Amino acid sequence: MLRPHPSLLRELVERCETLRQRAASSGSEKTKRQLEDASYTLCVVTGTRQLDTALYVARQHLADAMRREQPLHR
């Protein structure tokens, strides 16, 4: 199974969270469209269909990547 690079996931998660907050406070059409685009991209790279699920899966992948990069010391 192909997995997106952690830096891409991190960027998309941050973008979605930021845009979600902006959309909730300002509600501008531009922000809503940007959120839709970012959400769609995150859903595609995580193989999901809903933003909340995509965020969860992306965070799981990021946590897995961190565990692989930092082996336990004995």
ZAMARGU-4260 file (C-alpha; in steps of 0.2 Angstrom, whole numbers, plus 5000, padded with zeros to 4 digits):
<rodrens>
0) 5000/5000/5000 | 5007/5017/4995 | 5008/5030/5009 | 5010/5049/5007 | 5026/5057/5013
5) 5024/5063/5031 | 5028/5081/5026 | 5014/5081/5014 | 5002/5074/5027 | 5008/5087/5040
10) 5006/5101/5028 | 4988/5095/5023 | 4983/5092/5041 | 4989/5110/5046 | 4980/5118/5031
15) 4964/5109/5034 | 4964/5114/5052 | 4968/5132/5049 | 4955/5133/5035 | 4942/5125/5045
20) 4945/5138/5059 | 4944/5152/5047 | 4928/5145/5039 | 4920/5144/5055 | 4924/5162/5060
25) 4923/5171/5044 | 4913/5160/5033 | 4920/5168/5017 | 4916/5159/5000 | 4935/5160/4996
30) 4940/5151/5013 | 4926/5138/5011 | 4932/5134/4993 | 4950/5133/4999 | 4944/5121/5013
35) 4935/5110/5001 | 4950/5109/4990 | 4962/5105/5004 | 4949/5092/5012 | 4947/5084/4995
40) 4966/5082/4993 | 4968/5075/5011 | 4954/5063/5008 | 4962/5057/4991 | 4979/5054/4999
45) 4972/5045/5014 | 4959/5035/5004 | 4945/5042/5014 | 4929/5051/5010 | 4926/5063/5025
50) 4937/5076/5032 | 4936/5070/5050 | 4941/5053/5045 | 4955/5059/5034 | 4962/5069/5048
55) 4961/5054/5059 | 4970/5043/5047 | 4983/5056/5043 | 4987/5058/5061 | 4989/5039/5063
60) 5001/5039/5048 | 5011/5053/5056 | 5012/5044/5072 | 5018/5028/5064 | 5031/5038/5054
65) 5037/5046/5070 | 5039/5029/5079 | 5049/5022/5064 | 5061/5037/5064 | 5064/5036/5083
70) 5068/5018/5088 | 5067/5014/5106 | 5084/5015/5116 | 5088/5001/5128
</rodrens>
